[in-house]
Amino acid sequence: MTNRQAYWSVQSRWSDANMITIAIANQKGGVGKTTTAVNIAAALAAIGARVLVIDLDPQGNASTALGVPHTADIPSVYDVLIDEFPLSDIVQVSPESPNLLCAPSTIHLAGAEIELVSQVAREHRLRTALDDYLAASEEPVHFVLIDCPPSLGLLTINAFTAADEVFIPIQCEYYALEGLSQLLGSVRMIQKHLNPPLHVSTILLTMYDGRTRLAQQVADEVREHFADQVLRTVIPRSVRVSEAPSFGQTVVAYDGGSAGAVAYREAAVEITRRGAADSPRDAVNHEGAR
C-alpha cells in the first residue's frame, strides 16, 4: 500500500472521531518499546496524521530518536509534572516532519517518581496538562503516543490515567509473556480507580526472526492468549532499526525502504483501521460483557 492509499484509507477516521491517546508500555526492558513508539508515530505522521509523542522515560531515548534536543537545561516533561508548566511550553517539532511533535524528557525526570509522591492529584498531572494543551491547540492532534518507562511506578500511572488505550510491544524471545500479568493487573487497577475507559487495545510482536522456531512459537503463544489484540504485522529484527537512533532519526526517515520501516508503516495503518472499528467506550462495554 502506498502512503497516498494509506492516507485515504484512514483519513475518514481522523475527520469523524476524537483524538486517541495511547500509552506504550511494558515493564520489561529491551522489548522495543521506545523504538515502537517513535516509529509508529513517524509512520502515522507520514500518512497525514498529526502526532504528539510524550517522552515519559527518563532515559530520553524517544527524544533522541525524533531529533529533539533534551539536555538538562531544556524545559521538559519533568517541568510539566512537577512545576505545572503548560505542555505547550515544552513541545517541540521534530525535524523529521511538521506533523511530528515531541514533549521531551530530560535526566531530571529520573527524580520525578519520588517528587510526585507528595504532589496534589499526583496521578492526574499528565492528564490535566494534556487536556489543557489539546483544548488550546490551534491545530488538531490526531494521536498522542506516550512512551512509558520500563516500570509500573507513578510515571506509568500518569500515562495510564491520561490514555484511552494501552499498546504493549512484546519481543519474540524466551520469557516474552513473563511479567505481563503484573502489567495487566496495573491496567485493571487504573480502570477501577482512575480511568474506567482504559483498555489494552494493541499488542505488537517485535524482534521477530523468521529463521528460528522459537520466534514462531512465541508468536503463536501470544496470539493464542491475546487473539483480539495482536496485530497481524510483526516487526522483524533489523540492523537499520537499531542504527537509526544514532543518527537522531526513526527508521522510517533513516531507511524508508528497509524491512523494519515497511513493517512499522504497515502496523500504523493496521492500528488506524482497527481503531476505527472500536471506540474506547465500545471496548469498555466489550470487556464488561466478557
PyMOL commands that set and color helices and strands:
alter all, ss='L'
color gray80, all
select helices_A, chain A and resi 3-16+33-46+61-65+77-83+87-89+107-116+125-136+154-162+180-193+213-225+239-247+251-254+259-277+280-289
alter helices_A, ss='H'
color red, helices_A
select strands_A, chain A and resi 20-24+51-55+92-93+100-103+143-147+165-171+199-208+230-236
alter strands_A, ss='S'
color yellow, strands_A
deselect
rebuild
show_as cartoon
